[in-house]
Structure formats: C-alpha cells, structure tokens
Amino acid sequence: MSDDGIAIVGMAARLPGAADVAAYWDNLCAGIDTTRRYSADELRAAGVGDELLDDPRYVRAGGYLPGIEDFDAEFFGYTPAEAAQIDPQHRLFLEVAWHALQDAGEQPGRLDAPVGVFTGTSVNRYFLRHLYRPELLGAADEPMPPGHAPDYLPLRTAYKLGLTGPAVATQAACASSLVAVCLAAQSLLDFRCDLAIAGGSSVAATTPSGYLAGAGLSPDGTIRAFDAKAQGTRYASGAAGVVLKRCEDVTDDRVYAVLRGWAVSNDGARRGGFAVPGVAGLADAVAEALATADLSPADIGYVETHGSGTPLGDAIEVRALGSVFAGAAQPCLLGSVKPSIGNLDAAAGVAGLIKAALAVRDGVVPASLHFDAPHPDVDLAAGRFEIAADTREWPTPGPRYAGVSAIGLGGTTAHVVLGEPAPADTPRRAPLPPQQFHRRRHWIEPVQRRRDRTGDGIDTQRDRAATGTEPRSEVDDDR
C-alpha cells in the first residue's frame, strides 16, 4: 500500500453493550442506545442509600460495564490477592491490548520489534471506594501502593505483554486517549518503535449506580449532542485500543483505516474559563491536522466530534469547526458516539476513532442518536454541516476521509484525520483467534460496607489476610 501515513492494523474494545468491536459497530449501525436504566432495588443492592434514591436530582441511569469485577488473573501471572488490588481500568486494558494485538495478527510476548504503549485512564475510583484507608495517611503502609496511579497503566501493559518500545501515559482529561493515538503515530514516524498500541480505559462506577444531575450532567440520563433539548452529558465505563504501524511496513496486514494527519493543541488563556472549551484551540488543531494530511475541508465527508451534549460545549465545537470548514464546496456530516454509549472520559477519543475508522472502511456513517433539531446556538450553516441523525451511506464521492476530535477539560484538544486504506494487492493477514480469558471475580468489599460492619472501617492485617486481600507490591510480581 502507499508509504504515506500510519495504518490502523488492529483494534479491540469492551464498551457499554458490546463485548468486542464487532458488537460495538453493529450497535452503532442499528442505532442502539446502551444506557442502563436501574430500578431502586437494583441500586439498593449495589449499595446506593435511600437518601440518594429519594433525591429528585438523582438520575437512575448509567453506563455500567458488566464484568468489571472479573479478570483472568492466572493468565496474566497474578495471584488472586494481587488481582484484587489492581485498578479495574488497568485490568480491562490489559485484556483489550492483548486482543488488539491478536486482531493485528501479532502474538503478544513474541514480538522482536520495539512496540510502544500510549494510554490514558481516569481517576482510580476503585482505590477510593474499595481500598483507601485515610487512617493510614502518614503511616508506614502507603495509602496508594506502587502501580495504582494512572501513569502505571502503560508500564504494566508493557511489562505483562513483553513490549519494549516507549511506554507513556497521557493525562489530558477527555482528550487523553486520542492524544495517546497522536503520540503513538508520531513515535512511529520518528522510528521510536515499529508497532504501537494506543487507547484508553475508564471505569466511571465499580457497581451499578446513577448520579446527581447538574454541573453539566444530563437530568434524564440521555445525551442529546447538538440538539435543541440538550441538557448535559452522562459518564460511562469502557476500554478500547488500536494497533498502529507505518504504512511503509505494511505488507499483508489487514488495514482498517490510515491516519493521514493529527495535531494536539491547547487554548491557553483564550477561553472564558478553565472548564470552558475555546474556539481557537480546536480550530488550530483541525487546521494543522488537515495541513499535515495535505487535505482540504472539502475532502472530509464526516467528522466524529467530541459532541458531549452540553449546549455551550457543542456550540463552541461547531463554531470552531465552522471557522475551518467555511467555504467548503460540499456538505459535511457531523456525529457523536456519546449519545449511544455515554461519555467515556479518558477513553472517549479512541472509541470515536474506532467508529470513524469503521465508517471510512465500510462507507457507512452511523446515526448520532437523540437529535431532532439543532440547538439555537449551534450554527450548522457556518461549515455547511449536517448532523447524521440516521445511519446512511458516505455522503461524498471519491476517497473517504474523516476527522475525529476530542476535547479535554482544561483546553487540550486532539484532532485526527483518517482515510480509507488503499486497495490490497495481496491477501490480508487474518487475525489470530482471540484469547478466551477465564475471568473470575477478584473484588474487595467497598470501604463503606467494611466500615458499617466494623464500626471504624479499619481492617486488621489478620482480617485482610484471611479474606485474601493483603496488599502486594508490583515489585514482587512474577518473582
């Protein structure tokens, strides 16, 4: 194939309503909203108190991912006690990374070339809910043992999968995983590695739970990106990753799509507040990515937007895109995956990238759900935009190109331009049979329940050892 660009040769995901990429794509094309609606009994069983359930602001909906508590500890060389201590976000990504490499036809642990790992992840809520003991602050027992912080995810992945390229964590809020993709692509161009895994993992809740509406969160659990009835976003749990390779090195690999250009920017002080996105930063990233790809706005048939469902954020995003796309000769479709699966925070960008990659591959743009009419502040005409309110064929003739945006609270923005792969001249390599993980429950009772049981929340060393939850350090792993 062409020597220009970075090829996506593998992908894997565990997302709301979808155990793999194929199910994710089927759900998107079928227009399925995977939001979970919970009964009061379900939430009580998960530990939600009546005070919250009776609060009129409490929304009994979420993006809980079943099986978060399950993990194939033995396969990855952990004891049950060690596995119970690991952030579920890390456990999810280990399995996703393994499957993504297999999808690329590569055998983890048997790769001679340097393979980079670039990841983003969210706050370790499992540690706060299940492990954190404030009474130990300042004691000899550290409150957060090694390996629990977000920056350890790429390091743990490289260690367990035997990967010897750069292993770097990217923390840029909701832009984290798409920034990771940009860094991975650049690392490949700079020959820092010959293959790269990029993605993210986010667990918004470790048990079924709702949330309190307000502060930009939807009051009914529905995300209506760009719509006149938009009232906010809703967080969800999931993990996804892609495997990247330089196009010049692609021989018989399956190629989903090709990254042609990418850029990362920040608004700096050019916006109304720290939590308010700006027009200039996103416009700069989009323009730079298009220039790097040697494409014009007229070449782009679809943009997978950040589209979080907040009226202010959506309006600013369309305004920024419009400033770049103004004067384009043909219309461009806009869409967002968040109304379908929720806002995956640090993993949101790579979920959007996978959607866009499959869209350019198949020539199909899935519906952006819950859109009826544009919000008065969303100026679609500025860039000749149209919201893809239903699943449809690719809107433009010629080669298919798409853009993907991710905006992090604090101003960091990533934008990627990708296109369909060149026709294959040789048979494409089939993926390896996916590893069937034998997942078992490795979970620790939430701190509050232990506190309710003991009266002070303090577990003795003897109690923790008896339940198999004695802390273990990563430095003793695989000894």
N, C-alpha and C positions, 0 to 999 in steps of 0.2 A: 504494500500500500504506500501512499505518499509518505515522504520522510518528515512532513511538516506536522507538528502538534504532538499531543500526548493522548494516547489511546486508553480508554476505559476497557480493560480486558476481563474484569471480574467484578462481581458485586454480591452483596448479601445483606439481609436485613431481618430484624424482628420488630415489627411495628404493630400498633393497635389494630386488631382484626386480621393480622397477617403474620404467619409464621415464617414466610420467606418472600423473596422479591416477586415471584410469580403470583402469589395470592394478593400481594400489595397492588400489582398492576391490574389484576382482574377487578379488585375492589374499586380502584380509581376509574377504570373504564365503565364500570357498572353504576357509578355514581352513589356508592355506599358511604354513609356517614357512620364511622365506627365508634361514636361517642357511647359510653356506657351510662345508662340511667339506673340508679340504685334505689332500692326500697329502703325504708327506715330500718327494717330488720337486718338487711344485708350490712348496712353501715354500723348498726349497733354491734353486730357480730365481729366487725372489723375494729371495734374499739372506739367508735365515734360516740360521744356522750350526748345525752338528751338536750343539754344546754345549747349545743351547736345545732342539733336537728331541729330545735324549736325556733332558732333564729331565722327570721324571714329573709335574711340576706344569704343564708346557706343554700348553695346550689348542689343538689344531689346528682351530680354528673361528673364524669371524669374520663381520663384516657388511660385507665389502669391496664397494665400488660400482664395477662395471666402467666403464671410460671416464673415470676421474678425470683421466687424463693428457691427455685430448682437449679441445680448446676451439676455437671459431671466432674466432680472433684477428682476422682481417681484418674480419669483420662488426662487431666492437666497436672497430675502429680501433687495434689494437695490432700492432706488429711481432712476428715470431716470438720474437725475443730478449726483448722486453718481456713477452710472454705467459709465457715460461718462468720469469720471475721472480715471477709473481703467485701468491699463495696459491690452491690449487685450491678452497678453500672460497669465495673471492670469485668465482672463475670460474663455479662451479656456480650461485651465487646470481644472478649477472648473467643467466644464461640462464633460470633459474626466474622471476625478476622480469619479464623480457620476456614469457614465456609466460603468466604470471598476468595481466598487463595485457591481452594479446590475448584471454585467456579472458573477461575482463570487457568485451570489445568495444571496448577502447581501443587506440589506436595509439601506442606509445612514441615520444617525440620530437615528438609533435604535440599535446601536452596544454597548453592555455592556463591551466587552473586550477592552483593550487598542489597538488602531490602530495607527501605525506610518505613517508619511508622509515624504518622502525624494524626493526632487525635485531639478532640475537645470533649469535655464532660462537664456535668453540672455539679452543684453542691452535693456532698456526700450526706444525703438525708438519712440513709440507713445508719450511719455512725451516730448522728444526733438522736435518732429515735430509739435505736436498739443498743448502742454501746457506750455512749458518752456518760461519764460519771463525774459531775463537777466537783464532788468531794475529793477527787484525786488531783485537782489542779495544784501544781507545785510539789506533788509527791513524787516519789521515785518512779512510780508507774506512770509513764507518759499518757496524757489524755488522748492523743492520736498517734498510735504506733506507726512505725515506718510502713509506707505502702498504702496508706489510706487517703492521702490527699490527691486531688485531680491530676497533678503533674506526674503521678506514678503510672497512669494508665498506659502510655506508650512504652514505658520502661518494662512494665510487667508483660505486655504483649510481645515485645522483642525478646525478652528472656524466655518466656514459655514456648514461643514459636521458633526460637533459634534464628532470629533475624539480626543481621549485623550492620545494617545501614543506620542513618541518623534516626533517633527516636525522640520526638519533640512533642510536647503538649502545647496546644494553642487555647488560650482562655480569652475569648472575645464575646462573652455572653451568647446571644442567639446567632451570632455570625461564626462561632467557634469552628464548627465542622467544615464550613465552606472555606474559611481561612486555611484550615488544615489541608484542604484539597489544593488551594493555590500554592501553599508552601511545598507540598509534595510534588506538584507539577514543576515548580521552579527548581527543586532539588534534582529532579530527573534531567532537566535541561542543563543544569550545571554539572552533571555527571557525579553527583554526590552519592547516588545509588542507581541501580539498574531496574529496580522494581519498587513500587511504593504502595503501602496501604494507607488510606486516608478516610476519616469518618468521625463519628461521634456517638456518644451514649448518654442518655438522660433518663433517670428514674424520678418522676415527679412525686410519686407516692409509693411506699412499700406495701401498702394494703389498699383495698378499695376505699375511696374517700372522695368527698366533694370539696368545696372551697367556699369562702366568703366572697360574694360579688363586691365589686368596687375596685378602685385603683387600676382601671384598665381591664378588669376581668368581666366576662360576659355574665349578665344576670340570669340567663336561662340555659347556659351550657352550650350554646350554639355560636359558632364563629361565622360571621357574615362579611367576608372580605369585600371591601369597596361598595357594599350595599347601603341603601338609604336607611335600613334598620340596624346597621352595625352598632354594637354597644360594647364590644370588647373581645378579648381572646380567652382561651382556656388551655391549660397546660396538659401534656400527656407524656407517656413514657415510651421509650423505644431506643433502638440502636441500629446503625447502618454503616456500611463501609464500602469503598470501591478500591479496586486494584488498578494501578496505573503503570503504563510502560511507554517509553519513547516510541513513536511511530516507526522510526528507522530500524528499531529492533523487532518489530512485529513481523512474524513470518506466517505461522499457521494458527495464530491465536484468534479466538472469537473476539470481535470488537463491537461493543455496544454503541459507542459514540466517540468522537475525538474532541478533546479540549483544544480550541484554537487560540483562545486568549483569556487572560484573567488579570484581575487587579484588586488591590486592597487599599482602602483609604480611610481617613477619619475627618470629621467635620472640624475638629479643634474647637474653637470658640465661636464658630459660625452657625450657631443654632440657638434656639430660645431657652434651652436649659439642658442640664446633663442627661435627663431622661427623655428629651425630645429629639427625634431624628432631624437631620438637616437636609436641605436640598443639595447644597454644593458638594458634600462628600459623596453621596450616591451618584450624582451626575458625573463627578470626576472619575469614579470607579468604572461606571458604564462606558464612558468615552474612552478611557485608557484601555479597557478590555477589548473594545471594538477595534481600536487602532492597532493593538498588538496582534489581533486576529486578521488584520488587513481587510476588514469588512466595514460596511456602512449600515446605518439603521435600516435601510431599505432591504437588506439581506435577511433580517431577523423576522421570522414568522411568528414566534411565540416567546414570551418572557414569563418564566416561573418566578413570580415576585415573592417578596417577604410576606406580604398580604396577611397581617396578623389579625385583622378585624377591628382594630381601633380606628375610629373615624379620623383622628388627627394624623396618625402614622400612615394610614393608607393614602390620605390626600397628599401628604408630603412626598410619599414614594412616587405616586403618579405624576406629580408636578416635576420631580427630578427626572424621571424617565422622559416626560414630555419635552423637557428642555434639550434633551439629546436627540429625540426622535422627531422633533418639529421639522416639517417639510419633507418627511419620508413619502415616497411615491405611492406606497400601498399600506393598507391597514396591518396592524399587528395585534395578535391575541394576547391577553393577559390572563393569568390564573394563579391560584394559590392552593397548595395541598393542605394547608392548615384547617380549612372548613371540613375536610374529610377525616383527618386523623388527629387534629389538635396541634398545639404548638409544642414542639419537641425541644425547645430551648437550645442547648448546645448541639443537639443532633438534628435540628430543623433544616439547616442548609444542605446536608448530604441527602436527606430524604427528598428535598426538592430537586437536587441534582439527579438522583436516580429516576425520578419521574420524568424530568426533561430528557434524559438520555434515552429512555424507552420511547418517549414521544417522537424524537427525531429518528430513531431506528424504525419505528412502525408507521410513522406518518399519521399519528392519531394524537389529538390533544384532548385529554380527559376533562370532564366538567369541573369547574370551580363551583362547589355547591353553595346553596343558600343565597344565590344572587338573583334579584328580581329587577331592581332599578338602581342606578348609581347614586351614591350619596351626593348631596348638593355640592360638597366641597371637592369631590373627585372629578377632575377635568379630563375626561377621556378624549375629548376632541383635540387637545393640545398635541398629542402624538399620534392621532388617528388610531386610537386604541379601541379595542372591543373586549369585554370580558367573555371568556369561554364558559358560558353558563350551561352548556351541554356538551357532551362528548362529540367531537366532529373530526373530519379529516383535516390534514395540514392545510392551512389557508393559502399558501403561496406556491407557485410553480418553481421548478429548478431545485438546486440543492437546499436541503432543510438545515436551518440554523436556528438556535435558540439561545436565550440568555437566562441566567439564574442569579438571583440576588438574595443576599442575607444581610440583615441589619442588626447589629448588636447595640443594646442599650449602652450609651456612652459614646456612640458615634462611629465605631468601626464598622465599615461596610465592605463586603466582598461581592464581586461580580465575575461570573464565568461565562464565556461564550463557547458553545459546543455545536458540532455539526455531525451529520450522518457519516458513517465510515465509507471509504471508497469500496467499490465492488471487489469481492475477494477473487483472486486469481487461483488460489489453492484451497483445498478443503480446510474448513475451520476445525481447530482442535476442540474436542468435546471436553466438557468439564469432568473432573473426577467425581465419582459417586460421593455424594455428601456424607460426611461423618454422621452417623446416628449416635448422638450423645445419650448416655444413660443417666438422665437427670434425676437427682434425688434432692429432697428438701434439706437445705443447710441454712438454718434460720435461728435467730436468737429472739427470745421473747422481748417485746418492746420495754424500754426502761420504765414507762409509767405503770405497766402491769406488774413489773417486779417491785416497784415502789408500793403499789397498792397491796401487794402480798406481804412484803416485809415490813412496811411501815416507814422505812427510811430510804429505800431504794438502793441500799448498799448490799452487794453480794460478797460474801466472803470468798477467799480463794478456794476453800473447800467446796462451796456451793457451785462455783463456776467450773471447777474440775469435774465435779460429779455430773454436770449436765453437758460436758464435752465442749464447753465454750471458753476454756482457758486461753487467753491471748497468746498468739505465737508471732514471732517476728519473721518478716520475709527473709531476713538474713540467714535463718535456719532452714529455709525451704530447700527441698530436694537434697538434703545433706547425705 
